Every structure is written in structure tokens, then in C-alpha cells.
Amino acid sequence: MKFKLAHTNFNVMDLDRSIAFYEKALGLHVVRRKKAEDERFELAFLSDDCGRYQLELTWLRDRTEPYDLGDNETHVCFQTDDFAAAHALHTDMGCICFENEAMGLYFINDPDDYWLEIVPLR
């Protein structure tokens, strides 16, 4: 029996705002969208150019309060081939929320405050 990672899900308050953030900050793009027939929810699946793994963003129509992310200890990590350029972009976007220079990494937060780790290719 074999398993393969397929996707990670984040629930978001504003789907279009989140999609725009992930496109700009991480170069992800929408590979498919699905809307419930009764419009209770909408899903957007984003991926990088490799397409092996997806980030699923879920918008729930009846949700009015921001999600409680606790201590934000869970995160998704992204590798970049140009760490300096990524850091400059994220600095300009104002989304860096934590840096650990000794370990050579930093975190950005998305519009719903999910933390995303950024590391250089190793």
C-alpha cells in the first residue's frame, strides 16, 4: 500500500484576496475551483509549476468570524531558488512575521494569518 501527499487545506475568509496573495507571494496558481450548487462554499486548489502538491483554500459562506489558529505552530514550508529575492518581495509586501537568521529561514503570514515558512533550496 502506498500513499502520496495530495493537498493541505486552509479555510479563508476572502477567497479572492487569498488567491491574489498566494499568486503574488509564492507564485502559486489556481489549477481548479469548485463551487457548491447551493453556494454554501467554494474551493480553490493552487499549485506551483511542478503540480505535485496542492494548497486547497476553502471559503464558507456562513463564516463571519476569523478562524482561531491557536499558537500557529502548524505551517507549510516553501523552498525558493532565490532566497534573497523572495525575502525582498516579502519585505515589500509587509508579510514577514518571524525570522531566524541563524537557521537561514523566515515565515510569512497570509491574509488569514496562516504562517508559511520560506527556506532556500538545500
C-alpha positions as CSV (number, residue, x, y, z in Angstrom):
1,M,0.0,0.0,0.0
2,K,1.4,3.4,-1.0
3,F,0.3,6.9,-0.1
4,K,1.1,10.2,-1.7
5,L,0.6,13.7,-0.3
6,A,-2.2,15.4,-2.2
7,H,-3.1,18.7,-0.6
8,T,-3.2,20.8,2.5
9,N,-6.4,22.8,3.3
10,F,-6.7,26.3,4.8
11,N,-10.1,27.9,5.5
12,V,-10.1,31.5,4.4
13,M,-12.4,34.5,4.9
14,D,-12.0,36.0,1.5
15,L,-11.1,33.6,-1.3
16,D,-10.1,36.1,-4.0
17,R,-7.9,38.0,-1.6
18,S,-6.2,34.8,-0.5
19,I,-5.7,33.7,-4.1
20,A,-4.1,37.0,-5.0
21,F,-1.8,36.8,-2.0
22,Y,-0.6,33.2,-2.9
23,E,-0.1,34.2,-6.6
24,K,2.0,37.3,-5.7
25,A,3.9,36.0,-2.6
26,L,4.6,32.4,-3.7
27,G,3.9,32.2,-7.5
28,L,1.1,29.7,-7.0
29,H,-1.7,29.5,-9.5
30,V,-5.3,28.1,-9.4
31,V,-5.5,24.7,-11.0
32,R,-9.2,24.2,-10.3
33,R,-12.1,25.7,-8.5
34,K,-15.3,24.2,-7.2
35,K,-18.4,25.9,-6.0
36,A,-21.2,24.1,-4.2
37,E,-24.5,24.1,-6.0
38,D,-26.2,25.9,-3.1
39,E,-23.2,28.3,-2.9
40,R,-22.5,27.3,0.8
41,F,-18.8,27.0,0.0
42,E,-16.2,27.5,-2.7
43,L,-12.9,25.7,-3.1
44,A,-9.8,26.8,-4.9
45,F,-6.8,24.4,-5.5
46,L,-3.5,26.2,-6.0
47,S,-0.2,24.6,-7.1
48,D,3.3,25.5,-8.2
49,D,4.7,24.8,-11.6
50,C,5.6,21.2,-10.6
51,G,2.0,20.5,-9.8
52,R,2.7,17.5,-7.5
53,Y,1.1,19.1,-4.4
54,Q,-1.8,21.5,-3.9
55,L,-3.0,24.0,-1.4
56,E,-6.7,23.9,-1.0
57,L,-8.4,27.2,0.0
58,T,-11.9,26.8,1.4
59,W,-14.4,29.7,1.7
60,L,-17.5,29.0,3.7
61,R,-20.4,31.4,3.0
62,D,-21.8,31.4,6.6
63,R,-18.4,32.0,8.3
64,T,-18.2,35.6,9.7
65,E,-15.5,35.3,12.4
66,P,-11.8,34.8,11.7
67,Y,-10.5,31.3,12.3
68,D,-8.8,30.5,15.6
69,L,-5.3,29.3,14.6
70,G,-4.2,28.8,18.2
71,D,-0.4,29.3,18.6
72,N,0.1,29.0,14.8
73,E,2.5,26.1,15.3
74,T,1.4,24.3,12.2
75,H,2.7,25.6,8.9
76,V,3.5,24.8,5.3
77,C,7.1,25.2,4.1
78,F,8.1,26.6,0.7
79,Q,11.6,26.3,-0.8
80,T,12.9,29.0,-3.1
81,D,15.7,29.1,-5.6
82,D,16.3,32.8,-4.9
83,F,16.1,33.4,-1.1
84,A,17.3,37.0,-1.3
85,A,14.7,38.0,-3.9
86,A,12.0,36.2,-2.0
87,H,12.9,38.0,1.2
88,A,12.9,41.3,-0.6
89,L,9.5,40.6,-2.1
90,H,8.0,39.6,1.2
91,T,9.6,42.6,3.0
92,D,8.0,44.9,0.4
93,M,4.6,43.1,0.9
94,G,5.0,43.5,4.7
95,C,4.1,39.9,5.3
96,I,7.2,38.6,7.1
97,C,6.1,37.7,10.7
98,F,9.2,35.9,12.0
99,E,12.8,35.5,11.0
100,N,15.5,33.1,12.2
101,E,18.7,34.3,10.6
102,A,20.8,31.7,12.4
103,M,18.8,28.9,10.8
104,G,18.5,30.7,7.4
105,L,14.7,30.8,7.3
106,Y,11.8,33.1,7.8
107,F,8.0,33.0,8.0
108,I,5.3,35.0,6.2
109,N,1.7,35.2,7.2
110,D,-1.2,35.1,4.7
111,P,-4.3,37.3,5.0
112,D,-5.9,34.9,7.4
113,D,-2.7,34.7,9.5
114,Y,-1.6,31.2,8.4
115,W,2.2,31.0,8.7
116,L,4.3,29.9,5.8
117,E,7.9,29.0,6.2
118,I,10.4,30.1,3.5
119,V,13.7,28.3,3.1
120,P,16.4,28.3,0.4
121,L,16.8,25.2,-1.7
122,R,19.1,22.8,0.1
